[in-house]
Amino acid sequence: MTPIDRLGPVVEGVGASPGMVFGRAVVLDRGRATYPKTHVEEEATTSECRRLDHAVAASVQQLRRLKSRVGGTQFAEHTKILEAHELMLQDDLLIDGTKAQIRTERINAEWALQRTLNQIADFFSDLDDEYIRERATDVETVGERIMRNLTGEHFESLVELLTRVKEPSILVAERLTPADAVQLFDTNIVGFCIDEGTRTTHTAIAARSLEIPAVVGAPGLAEHIGTGDQIIVDGDAGEVVIRPSQSQIRKYTVRDEELRAVRDRLDQKRSPSAATSDGFEVVLSANIDLTPELDAAVARGAQGVGLFRTEYLFMNRTDLPSEDEQFEAYREVLERAAPYPATIRTVDIGGDKLELPKSTGRALNPFFGMRALRYCLKERSLFKTQIRALLRASAFGRLRLLLPFVTDVLEVRESKRIIREVEVELQGQGFSVSDSIELGVLIEIPAAALIADVLAREVDFFSVGTNDLIQYTLAAARDIAELRYLYHPLHPAVLRVLRLTSDAAHREGIRLCMCGEMAGEPLYTVVLLGYRFHELSMTPSSLPVVREIIRRSTLSEARALADKVQYFGTYAEVNGDVRRYMDAHFPDLIPLLSGD
């Protein structure tokens, strides 16, 4: 009798990073420890506070032992995260807040700690800056370590998990932050799948940058997978197969081979040039977070760096990066990008005392969007340090300096004044500064697009950041799965904003670039070509297929398509027409035309 080929369950999520991996799962358990909830007599509150102190001390010792263990290994960079967690163990809001709960409510330490963690989580959830909200996970991790030491239950952090995984594995978790995802670089984690997230969250973007296949937004996934289970993660289709059958393995293997064949064929076309058949040249560059990503970008023919996100230099640490540290990072990017330019964005991050180091000065007010350039213009010392590092590095390559979150031309003029002031200081100190630095603004707020004609007279180039531009235009947060049905790059309102920006750039004769995730989606390439973007910057894995589409297109046909869909009334009409066009003109690339 032939044995039954029992099918494994297929969980549908969102394909966050392309590629397919087969392997054993390792589960990061960030579930909360079970704990007692009891009221205590007033005289017992002192002993409960002492229990808390002992648990905190044990947590500090665990982190220090872990730092010592990983210090001389490939995970040495992760000590910054451990140092940040150790600093959180001294935070007044967490520790003193818990003791206050013990004394005023007369409850045991575990209950008081959980109440405090809930209050902190509620605070974070109300903030409008994604980077700050994601720091809540760090606080939860630290709190969970304390809780496990109070209850005696075992605790394992992501760093600890990574150090014990000795063979290629797939990480499974409820959630991962962008800082978590970056930690997966150069480890034995070959893919991941998580319960939370959308395709445009920073965690998904980090996965694509690192070329790690990933599926996000699969609720309940972590509950059904155990460490050691064989799973398949299909980052193209957004599917996770749990304990697959032999027939499922064969099916997904065939699909993987088909997609690999298409990608390999495109990868073999080494010429970096991307010009339409009627002569319109588009520069294709790479978005990177970490300098090692430049290797993949160069291998795929990137013509420079279209976006280097400097905020990763500021995360997972207890102090601000020094001028010299930043200078070395920026110099490496510029040198390795040469002879092409590198666009480096000034720090675009928000936070409070649990986010950025206390040395940054007064806390941010993220309720009113105090982030990015707005914050830098308030905290001049932090901004000038970064500008000094950037201008010093400019002598080693072709620097394009990008200002994020611009809404007013006065912000640009003040930034230019500071840049000039720093340049004079550096030259007076004997440093060389390039005389050909280009300055650009990131068009990511509708207000900036509406005054694009004014901004275009102040700068050398625009770079359109579609990730934020779409969510602000449509009032649909990109990191909330329930709003995914509203977040559409081809929404008529978004297209009109792009047309407005394009027209302003071309009238003033400045360079028009795009560094948002829309630039790397092959489904949208012809529409963007129709808006005459001079440069598209994306994760390196997207470069070959976007280049192929441009080479097989004409500017005249692309402009006709963009003009046609510009006047459709709904996203569905635009998406349907664009998809029909792409399917008809690029039938061999249909498996790669994911879109939304």
N, C-alpha and C positions, 0 to 999 in steps of 0.2 A: 504494500500500500504506500502511495506517495505521501510523504508528510505534508501537513498543511503549512503553506507559506504565510504565516501570520503577519499581517501588515502592522508596522509601527505607526502610532499616531503622528499626524502632521499638524504642527501648530503654525498658523499663519500670523506673520507680523509684517514688518516693513523692511525691505531690503535697504540696509544703510550703507553697505560697502560691498562692491561686487566681488564675485569669486565664490567658489564652493570648497568646503573642507569636510573631510570625513575623519572622525577620531573619537577619542575618549573624553568624556566631560570631567571637568573639575569644577565643583560648585563653591562659589564664594558665599558663605552663609552669613548674611548680615541681619539675620533674624534676631529679635530681642530675646534676651535670657528670661526665663521664668523667674519670678521673684515674689516674695511674700509682701502683703500690704497689711500692716498692723499699726494701731495707735499705741503709743508708749507713755509711761508716766513721765512727768516733768524731769525727775531726777535721772531718768534713763536717756534723756536727749544728749547729755554729755558723752556717754559711751557710744551713742549712734554717730555723733560727729567724729569721735575717735576712730570708729570703724571706717568711716568715709576717708579719713586721713590715711589710714593704713592701706586702703584699696588704691588711693591715688599714688601713694609711695610705691606700691607694688607695680602699678602701671608704668611709673617712671622707670623703675628698674628693668622691666620687660623691654621697654623701648630702647634703653641704653644697651642692653645685652644684644638686641636685634641689630642696632647700629654697629656694634663691634663685630658682629658676625658677618654682616654684608659689606663692611667698609672696604675690604680688599678684593671684592669680587666684581662681576659685571653689574651688580645691583648697587654699586657704591653711590650712584647718583640719587638713589631713593632715600639716602640718609636725610636729605633736605625735608622730605615729607615727614619722616620720623621726628625730626627736630621741631617741625611745625606742630605736630601732635603733642610733643612734650611741652611746648609752650602753652598749648590750650589747657593742659593739666594745671596750669597756674592761673587760669583766667578767673577773675572775680565773679563774672556773671554765672559761670558754671559751678564753681566750688563754693564760693560764699553764698550764692543763691540757693544751693542745695542745703547748706547748713541753716540758712534762714527758714527754709521750709520745715526742717526737722524741729527747730525750736518753736516756731510760731504755730505749726499745725500739730506738733507732738506726734510725729509719724516716724517710722523706721527709715534708715538711710536709703534703701532701695526705692521705696515709694517716693521719697523726697527727690531723689536723683531723677527718676522718670518724670515727675512733674516738671522739674526744671528743664529737662530736655524737651518736653512737649512745648513749654513756653518759648524756648529758643526756636524750635521748629516752626511754630506759629508765626514768630517774628520774621523768619526767613521767607516763609511762603507768601508773605504780603509784599515782598520787595519786587521791583520790576526789572532788576538786573539779573540776567541768567547766571553770570559768574558768581554773584553773591549767593543766590539761592542754592547753587551747587556746593557751596562751602558748608551748607547744612549737613551734608553727608560726612564731612570731616568731623564735625562736632558730634554727630551720631556715633561715628566710629570710636572716637575718644570716650564718649559716654558709655558705649557698650563695653569697652575694655574695663572701665571702672566697675560697671555693673557685674561683669563676669568675675571680677576679683572679689566683689562683695558676696556673690552667691557661690563661688567656687567652681563655676562652669568654665569650660575651655573656650578660649577666644582666638581667632586667627584673622589677622589683617590681610589686605591684598598683598602687601610686601612679603609677609610671611608665606603666603600661598605661592607666590612667584618663586621664592627661593627653594621651595621643596618640589616644584614640578620639574622633573628631570627629562621628560620626553614630550614630543609635540602633543598638545592637548587643546581642548576648546573650553574657554571660560564661560560659565553660566552664572548669572547673578540677577537680582531684582533690578539693579541699576548700576551704572558706572558714570562717574563724572569725566569731563575732558582730561583732568589731571590723572585719573585712573587709566584712561585709555592710552595716554602718552607713556605711562609706565610699562605698557606691554611691548614697547619697542625693544628688539633684540632679546626676547625671552622665548620660552618654549610654548607660549600661547600663540596658536596659529589662526584663531578665529574666536568670536564671542557672540553670545546671544543673551539679550536682557529683556526683562518684562516691560520696562519703561522706555520712553523716548520716541522721537520722530526722525525722519530722514535729514532734517535741517538743524537738529541740535548740534551743539559743539562736540558732543561725544561721537556722533555719527561722522562729522567732518574730520575729527581726529583719526577715526578708523580708516577713512578713505585716504587720508594723507599718509598713513602708515601702511596702506595696502593690506589691511587685515580684513578678511571677509567677516561681515557682521549682519545680524538681524536684530532689530529693536522693536519696541512697541508690540510685544507678544504677552499680554497679561496672563499671569498664572503659570508662565513657562517654568520658572525656577521650582515650583512646587512639584512638577512631574518628572524632574530629571535628578538622578543621583550621581554622585561622583563615581566614575568608572563606567557609566552607561555609554554605549556607542551612540553617537548622534551624527546627523548630517546638517550642516548649516549652509543654506543656499542664499548668499547675499544678493543675488540678482532677482530671484523670485520672491524673496522675503519669507522663506519657509524653513522650519526646523523639523527634522524627522527624528523621532525618539525611538531608539532600539529598532532600526530599520530591518525589514525582511530582505532576503536575497533579491527578490524581484524589485524592491524599492532601490536597493543599492545599484542594481543594473540600470534602472531607469535614470537615476540621478547621475550615474557615471556617464551614460550616453549624453545627457544634457550638458554635463561639465565638459566633455570632450568636444562637443559642437561649439560651445562658447569659447573654449580655449583655441580651437582652430581659427575662429574668426579673429580673436585678439592676436594670436601669433602671426596671422597673415598681415594684420595692420602694423604690428610691431616691427616687421621686417622692412617696412618702408621707412628707411632711416633719415631721409632728407627732412630737415626741420621746417622747410618752407611750406606755408599754407596760403596759397593764392588761388583765387577763383579762375576758371578758364577764360574769363574776360578781363583778367589782370588786376583784380582788387586784392591787395596783400593784407593778410591778418597775422599779427604776431601772436603766437601761442606760448604762454609762459606758465609758471607753476606757482601754486600757493603752498607755502611750507610753514611749519611750526618749529621744526628742529633741523639743524644744519645737515645731519646725515640723510635727510630726505632729498637733498640735492643730487645724490647719486642716481636715484630713480628718475628724477626730473631730467638730468643730463642724458641718461640712457634712452629716454623717450623723446629726445629732441626738443626739450623746452628752450625757448629763446629768452632765457633770463628768469628772474623771480618777479612775478606779478604782485605777490603779497607775502611779506614775512611778518607774521603776527608776533610782536615783541612781548605780549603779555605773558607768554610762557616762561620768560626769563624772571618774571615777578612772582610766579605761583609756587606753592609747595616749599616755602622757605620762611625763615624767621627774621630775615633782614632784607633790605632793599639791595638789588644788585648795584655794585659800585660802578663808577664811570669807566674804570679800566676793564671790568668784567664785561660790561655792555660793549665797549669798544672792540674787544677781542671777538665777541660774537658777531657784531656787525661787519667787522673786517673780513671774517671768514666767509660770510655770506657774499659780500661784494667780490672778494677774490675768486671764489669758486663759481660765481655767476659770470665772471668776465669771459669774453668781451661784451657780453650782454649786460643790460642794466638790472638792478635789483630795487624793487619798490619796498621800502620798509615803513611800516605803519607805526606811528607813535603810539604809546601804550593805550589800549582800549579796554579798560577794565574798571569795574566799580567795586566797592567794598565797604567794610566798616572795620572795627578793631579785630574782628575774627577773620577778616579777609586779608588786608594788607598789613604789613608790620606797623607797629605803633609809631615808628619813626617817620611815618608819612604825615604826621600832624593830625589835625582835626578829622573827625570821622566824616564819611560821605553821607549825603542824604539821597539815597537812591529812589525814594518816593517821587522825587521831582527830576529824576534823570541826571543826577550829578555824577557823571562818568566821563571817561575818555577825555577829549580836548577840554571840555568844561572844567573837569577836575584839574587837569594839568595847568590851566590858566589860573586856577585858584592856588594850587600848590606849585609855585614857580620853581622851588628848589628841585623837586623831583623832575619837572619838565626840563629845566636847564641842564641837569645832569645828563638826561637822555640826549638832548640836542648836542651837547658837547661831545658825547661819545659818537653820535652819528656823523657830525661834521669832521671829527678826527678820522673816522673810518672812510670818509668820502675820498680821501687821497689814494685809496687802494682799489677803486673801481668806479662804476657809474651809479651813483646814488640817486634814487628818486624818493623823495620824502613825502609821505602821505598823512594828511591830517584827518582823523575820524570824527564822526558825530558833529559835523558842522551844520549850523542852522542860520548863521548870521555872517555877513561879510566882515563885520568888525572883528570876529574871532580870527579870521584869516589874516587880517591886517595886523592884529596884535601878535599873532604867531610869527609873522614875517619880521616884525620889529625885534622880537626876542631872538630869532634865528640870526639876524644881522648883528645884534648885540653880542651874542655868543661867538660869532665868527670873528669879530674885531678882537675880543678877548683872547681867543685861541691864537690868532696871528701875532698878537702882541707877546704871547708866551712862546713863540717859535714853532707852533704847529702848522703843518701844511693843510690847507682846506681847498677842496676842488672848487673851481670857478664855474662849473657846469652842472651844479645840482639842480634837478627839476623839483618843483613843488606842486603837489596835487591835493585835491580834497576828495573825500569819500562821499559820494552821493548815496546816502542811506536813510535819509529822513525826507518825507514829502516837501517840507519847507525848503530844503536845499534844492530840490528839483524845480520848485516853483520860482526860485531866484537864480536858476542856473545861468541865465544870461548875465547877471551881475557877477556871480562867482567866476565865470569863465574869463572875465577881464583881469582877475587877480592871480590866476594860477597857470601852470603849464599843461596840466592834464586833469581830467576827471577819471575817477575809478568808481564804478557803480557797485555798491554792496547790496546785492538783491536780497540777502537773507533778512536783514532788518527792514529794507525798503518795502518788501512785500508785506511783512507783518504790520508795519506802521500804516501802510496805505489801506490795508484791509481790516485793521483792528483785530487781527487773528494771531495770537502768540504762537510762534513756530514750535515751541517745546511742549505744547499741550495737545495730546493725542486726540482729544474730543473735538478740537478745532481744525483737525487735519483736512476736513472736507471743505474748509473755507480758504485754506492757504494754497493759492494757485498762481504760479508764475505767469500763466497765460490769461489771467483775469483782465478784462478790457481796461480797468483802471490802472493796472500795473503797466500795460502796454502803452497807455497814454503818457504815463510818467516817464517811461523810457524814451518815447518819441520826443517829449519836451526836452529832456536832457540831451539827447542826440542832436536835436536841431540847434540848441544853444552852443554846444561844443563845436559843431561844424561852422556855425556863423562866425565864431571868434577864432577859428583856425587852431584850436587846441586838440590835443590827443584825447580820444575817447576809449576808455578801457572798462572792463568788467572783471571783478574778482570774486563776485558772489557765486554761490553754488549753481545758479542758473547757467553760468558760462560753461560748466562742465557737463551739462545734460545734453546728449546728442539730439534729443527730440527738439530742442529749442535753437539749435545752431543756425538753421537757415533764417529764422525770424531775426535773430541777433545780427546776422550778416546783412539782412535787409535794413537794419538801423545803422549800418555802416560803422560798426565797432572796429577800431583799429587794433585792439588787443583784447584777447580773452585769456584769463588766468584761471587755472583749475588744478585739481589734484593730478599728479603725473599720470595715473592710470587712465584718465579720460583723454589725454592728448592724442593718441593715435586715431581714435574714431572721429573726434571732432576735426582733426586735420583732414581725414579722408573725405568727410562730408563737404568741407570747404572746397577742396580740390575738385570735387565733382559737381560743384554748383556754379552758377553765374550770379553776379551781383544784380543784374537786371531782373532775373527770375525771383531772387530773394527779396528785392524791393517790392516787386509786384505782390508777393505773398504777404509781406508785412503791411503793405497798404490795404490789401483786401481784408485781413482779419482785424485791422485797426478799428473798423466800424461795426464789428459784430457786437451784439448786446450782452452776451453771456459767455462765461468761461467755457461751457459745454460746446458752444458753437465754434469758438476759437480752437479749442483742443481737438475737436473732431476734424476740422478742416486741416489743421497742421499735421495731425497724425495721418490723415489720408494722403497728404502731399508727401510726407516722409516715407510712408510705406510704398508709395508708387515709384518714387525716385531712388530709394535705397533699400530694395527688397532683401538684399543680402545682409543688411545691418539691422533688420527688425529685432532680433534678440537683444540688441544693445540699446534700443530706443525705449528706455524705461519711462522717463518723464514722471508725471504724477497721475 
